């Protein structure tokens, strides 16, 4: 086995300290906790800051975990994702008769990476690159539930329809239910007559990198009593599995 | 890849015999692909400019991918109602009809060994003869000069051809002959679209031209019979035993059919390593001005539908160059990410005249240029300029097509790998000023072969029914200020001007 690299071990220890402290730490505290000379500790934490894995509060000079950590799980280039997913997304649209969307976490929303029209000949507009609200769409809820580091719940939850989830408590319930059953749904939470269902697309290590979703007129996806129809859900789950496998295979 | 398919479902099989691989795809009545299997074959490069394939290896791959696709779909040969073939065009095979053994490796469409033959045809003033009858001016692309080269250079080829022992075929001919029995009664036929790329067929009569056969010294005896694109050529023996072989088209014409461009003025562009734009011209043979090629679109029944073809040498291959030679990106898809880091090209243009400029400009002495460099330009601008080059080249071919009389193109159907790039497709729509549409399922080539075969056996009643299988998966509407379009077009034109005359004779 290769010899462990000391500087990486120390860097990992710094990250654990910063993550476990619950408050920003001063350089002296880091050096003391790791039993390192201050210049060594400084070199490590500065490098982590350069990599965006740590950050420094400009007023106090204390260190905390960096924003780069939240992006570690979504390292897939969005256009690579689209090109890997494209054939499966087409097949999903063909089998379900629904529009297909692929969404990734983005600042304050879910960024649509790919969109396949509902194959019914109706006029539709390509939504690629649009950013939609996390709390109101199935793909947003899916990311909130399965990629909680990359997708953070919004502070303000705007109401789009009477079915939009707008309180933190209601959102927590929806996310718990989503995690339990493994898929997310909005029965008209963003647009009144459009239903959506989404499942996570996971890459290596089980990290959720995207949400794969289908959208259709409400009554086509949701049966009586608001239950999701089983056939499209099965097709969706299977397509997400195929996309995940293609991410694994070709990485 | 495989999709759910009902037990006992009847499907059409398509063989897509391409430059690098052979694939078998199965399609349902709604045009949905339910399985695909693929095998690559070896590229032989004996010398610079020479590219050969082993026709027996390709035939062996066909016998492997067909059962593999059936297995993936959980189907039996008895589920297959017909088999269609789409193939790399202009690749030339000669073989012994008693043994089924090729006399030499197949000479592929990229192979330029016939440049001396072609130059002689041009300098002898024979361009008009070939263009007038076959629609094709002499060029190294086409199969006829390749066949002449084989007859003149392969020992025993000409004698065998004259005695009836050695026969010629493009790839679909070779595969149909093998599939239907080979030495034991294999059918020796070609289809009008492949025959139209030989420089040997009369584009009006759709028969071999004695005049051109004489001019290229090709014995008529060795040629396959020219048939329509959709009819039962024979039945398979061995692999898919008893299944009718009922459709064959060159790959680009197959995509025209797969995209259901059945009305005059309808056009498709397939974006792969190169780009191929074909416009349906109906019963009319278009003029060949501007280097566009009049060709047979397809023949279903008695009346041929013609097409006008324009090709773009470098589209996807320019992105590959940007990735592999410049190392700017690590995957082709990431060019879109890089291009989206900037709002525009920053005044930078890339003209990919790597081996001269083809239709509609025809400057063999042009070489690639990057113009408009300033210290402001970074990788993102170059990425945009690379993508924009594909769009402007499409515009030049489309403009040339619209100068041809007949219906102008009012929307463009696209397929091929580059349609995954939404930024590019939007830019194509912007500079063409027509909507660009992508169908559900990117397998237009194979689907076209399946359609031809399915029509022949009545699986589908008529082409119009197939239109219902075409579903719009995405559409890009033009959204560019006309003044900006004009000024960018002008800039592109000025950049192209700067590529002219760079290569010196003999270099």
HADDOCK unambig.tbl for C-alpha pairs under 7 A between the chains (distance, minus, plus):
assign (segid A and resid 77 and name CA) (segid B and resid 334 and name CA) 6.93 0.50 0.50
assign (segid A and resid 79 and name CA) (segid B and resid 333 and name CA) 5.37 0.50 0.50
assign (segid A and resid 79 and name CA) (segid B and resid 334 and name CA) 5.92 0.50 0.50
assign (segid A and resid 79 and name CA) (segid B and resid 336 and name CA) 6.73 0.50 0.50
assign (segid A and resid 79 and name CA) (segid B and resid 337 and name CA) 6.55 0.50 0.50
assign (segid A and resid 80 and name CA) (segid B and resid 333 and name CA) 5.31 0.50 0.50
assign (segid A and resid 80 and name CA) (segid B and resid 334 and name CA) 6.37 0.50 0.50
assign (segid A and resid 83 and name CA) (segid B and resid 333 and name CA) 6.63 0.50 0.50
assign (segid A and resid 83 and name CA) (segid B and resid 420 and name CA) 5.86 0.50 0.50
assign (segid A and resid 87 and name CA) (segid B and resid 441 and name CA) 6.82 0.50 0.50
assign (segid A and resid 90 and name CA) (segid B and resid 440 and name CA) 5.67 0.50 0.50
assign (segid A and resid 90 and name CA) (segid B and resid 441 and name CA) 5.70 0.50 0.50
assign (segid A and resid 116 and name CA) (segid B and resid 473 and name CA) 5.05 0.50 0.50
assign (segid A and resid 116 and name CA) (segid B and resid 474 and name CA) 6.03 0.50 0.50
assign (segid A and resid 117 and name CA) (segid B and resid 472 and name CA) 6.70 0.50 0.50
assign (segid A and resid 117 and name CA) (segid B and resid 473 and name CA) 4.68 0.50 0.50
assign (segid A and resid 117 and name CA) (segid B and resid 474 and name CA) 5.82 0.50 0.50
assign (segid A and resid 119 and name CA) (segid B and resid 471 and name CA) 5.33 0.50 0.50
assign (segid A and resid 119 and name CA) (segid B and resid 472 and name CA) 6.30 0.50 0.50
assign (segid A and resid 119 and name CA) (segid B and resid 473 and name CA) 6.67 0.50 0.50
assign (segid A and resid 121 and name CA) (segid B and resid 471 and name CA) 6.59 0.50 0.50
assign (segid A and resid 121 and name CA) (segid B and resid 472 and name CA) 6.68 0.50 0.50
assign (segid A and resid 126 and name CA) (segid B and resid 474 and name CA) 6.44 0.50 0.50
assign (segid A and resid 126 and name CA) (segid B and resid 475 and name CA) 6.69 0.50 0.50
